[in-house]
Amino acid sequence: MSIIAAYNEAWDNGDVDALENIIHDDCIFNPHVGGITMSKSDIMGFAGGENRPTSEHNRILFENDEVGVAHSIVHFANDSDSEAVLSFMRFKDGQIISMETGATPLSEDYKLIGN
């Protein structure tokens, strides 16, 4: 299974034990909002919480042993607009060592074309 597919499955299931093995101890996450940088412990706290974002239409656009690019529709528990999120990841030792996201907010009545 690819690193991104394993990450998506673990995140969707709230499987923090699996995420512990997928996310490198030195991981840095730069989300598209807030101008902040998160560490592995920040990510794990977020992933294990009741209000973690959910996603659908997860797609792996590119992945090799060094980097990966993914896209998904993400829904947030805080009632903010859902977003189309593009993620860029770097890998080290088969784990995610860094991740950055970019996003486009979607309206409440958003419908994926073709559905």
VOPAGU-2260 file (C-alpha; in pm, 1 decimal, decimal comma):
REM VOPAGU-2260
SITE   aa  ch    i         X         Y         Z
SITE  MET   A    0       0,0       0,0       0,0
SITE  SER   A    1     126,3     348,0     -80,5
SITE  ILE   A    2     220,6     586,0     202,0
SITE  ILE   A    3     -58,7     826,3     105,0
SITE  ALA   A    4    -320,3     549,2      85,6
SITE  ALA   A    5    -211,4     419,7     427,6
SITE  TYR   A    6    -227,4     774,8     570,4
SITE  ASN   A    7    -575,7     835,9     425,8
SITE  GLU   A    8    -706,8     505,4     560,0
SITE  ALA   A    9    -560,2     563,2     907,0
SITE  TRP   A   10    -689,7     923,3     919,8
SITE  ASP   A   11   -1039,0     823,8     804,5
SITE  ASN   A   12   -1053,7     553,7    1072,1
SITE  GLY   A   13    -901,9     771,8    1346,4
SITE  ASP   A   14    -631,2     504,1    1382,2
SITE  VAL   A   15    -365,3     693,1    1577,2
SITE  ASP   A   16    -154,3     377,6    1620,0
SITE  ALA   A   17    -124,8     342,0    1242,3
SITE  LEU   A   18     -58,0     716,4    1205,3
SITE  GLU   A   19     225,5     686,2    1460,0
SITE  ASN   A   20     397,6     453,3    1213,0
SITE  ILE   A   21     317,8     659,4     902,6
SITE  ILE   A   22     420,5    1003,7    1030,3
SITE  HIS   A   23     792,7    1054,7    1089,1
SITE  ASP   A   24     894,4    1173,9    1437,3
SITE  ASP   A   25    1050,2    1486,4    1280,6
SITE  CYS   A   26     746,9    1563,3    1062,9
SITE  ILE   A   27     659,3    1927,2     997,3
SITE  PHE   A   28     310,1    2018,3     874,3
SITE  ASN   A   29     244,3    2361,9     723,6
SITE  PRO   A   30    -133,0    2391,5     676,1
SITE  HIS   A   31    -283,5    2644,7     439,7
SITE  VAL   A   32    -441,9    2851,3     718,4
SITE  GLY   A   33    -317,4    3031,3    1024,2
SITE  GLY   A   34      47,7    3072,0     926,5
SITE  ILE   A   35     145,2    2800,4    1172,7
SITE  THR   A   36     372,7    2499,0    1165,8
SITE  MET   A   37     265,1    2180,3    1337,3
SITE  SER   A   38     478,0    1894,3    1470,8
SITE  LYS   A   39     397,6    1523,7    1481,4
SITE  SER   A   40     252,5    1559,8    1831,4
SITE  ASP   A   41      22,8    1840,2    1709,3
SITE  ILE   A   42     -93,8    1624,4    1418,3
SITE  MET   A   43    -151,4    1324,7    1645,9
SITE  GLY   A   44    -356,5    1534,0    1889,4
SITE  PHE   A   45    -568,8    1660,2    1603,9
SITE  ALA   A   46    -606,2    1313,9    1448,5
SITE  GLY   A   47    -718,6    1154,2    1773,2
SITE  GLY   A   48    -976,9    1419,8    1854,2
SITE  GLU   A   49   -1350,0    1398,3    1804,8
SITE  ASN   A   50   -1350,6    1702,0    1575,4
SITE  ARG   A   51   -1097,7    1579,3    1319,2
SITE  PRO   A   52   -1180,8    1673,6     960,8
SITE  THR   A   53   -1326,5    1408,7     733,4
SITE  SER   A   54   -1251,7    1368,1     365,7
SITE  GLU   A   55   -1399,8    1220,1      52,5
SITE  HIS   A   56   -1294,0    1171,1    -307,8
SITE  ASN   A   57    -933,0    1109,8    -197,4
SITE  ARG   A   58    -704,1    1091,0    -498,2
SITE  ILE   A   59    -332,4    1027,0    -522,9
SITE  LEU   A   60    -209,4    1245,2    -807,8
SITE  PHE   A   61     154,1    1138,6    -783,8
SITE  GLU   A   62     366,2     931,0    -548,8
SITE  ASN   A   63     715,2     785,6    -550,5
SITE  ASP   A   64     966,1     704,2    -274,6
SITE  GLU   A   65    1049,7    1071,3    -216,0
SITE  VAL   A   66     732,0    1277,0    -262,0
SITE  GLY   A   67     356,3    1255,5    -300,5
SITE  VAL   A   68      74,0    1481,9    -415,9
SITE  ALA   A   69    -286,3    1417,8    -313,3
SITE  HIS   A   70    -624,0    1586,4    -350,9
SITE  SER   A   71    -946,6    1548,4    -153,5
SITE  ILE   A   72   -1262,7    1724,6     -44,2
SITE  VAL   A   73   -1232,8    1798,5     327,6
SITE  HIS   A   74   -1518,8    1868,9     568,0
SITE  PHE   A   75   -1458,3    2041,6     901,3
SITE  ALA   A   76   -1641,7    1996,1    1231,1
SITE  ASN   A   77   -1629,2    2371,1    1306,5
SITE  ASP   A   78   -1893,7    2451,3    1042,3
SITE  SER   A   79   -1648,7    2624,4     809,1
SITE  ASP   A   80   -1693,3    2567,5     435,5
SITE  SER   A   81   -1568,9    2238,0     302,7
SITE  GLU   A   82   -1250,5    2271,7     101,1
SITE  ALA   A   83   -1083,9    2115,8    -198,7
SITE  VAL   A   84    -739,7    2041,8     -52,2
SITE  LEU   A   85    -417,1    1974,9    -238,1
SITE  SER   A   86    -140,4    1819,2     -25,7
SITE  PHE   A   87     229,7    1794,0    -102,7
SITE  MET   A   88     426,7    1544,9     106,3
SITE  ARG   A   89     792,5    1453,7     136,4
SITE  PHE   A   90     888,3    1106,9     255,3
SITE  LYS   A   91    1182,9     979,3     457,9
SITE  ASP   A   92    1238,0     618,8     559,6
SITE  GLY   A   93     892,1     526,8     425,9
SITE  GLN   A   94     716,6     787,4     642,5
SITE  ILE   A   95     578,3    1138,6     591,8
SITE  ILE   A   96     849,3    1386,5     699,6
SITE  SER   A   97     677,3    1703,6     576,7
SITE  MET   A   98     337,7    1808,8     446,3
SITE  GLU   A   99     198,3    2132,6     306,2
SITE  THR   A  100    -155,4    2202,4     194,2
SITE  GLY   A  101    -333,7    2448,5     -28,7
SITE  ALA   A  102    -710,3    2476,1     -41,6
SITE  THR   A  103   -1009,8    2629,2    -211,4
SITE  PRO   A  104   -1322,5    2683,5       4,1
SITE  LEU   A  105   -1639,5    2526,3    -135,3
SITE  SER   A  106   -1993,1    2648,9     -80,5
SITE  GLU   A  107   -2251,9    2451,0     115,8
SITE  ASP   A  108   -2434,8    2361,7    -204,2
SITE  TYR   A  109   -2119,6    2232,6    -373,3
SITE  LYS   A  110   -2172,2    1918,2    -577,4
SITE  LEU   A  111   -1898,5    1720,4    -744,3
SITE  ILE   A  112   -1955,1    1723,6   -1120,5
SITE  GLY   A  113   -2050,3    1381,3   -1245,9
SITE  ASN   A  114   -2220,5    1267,8    -923,4
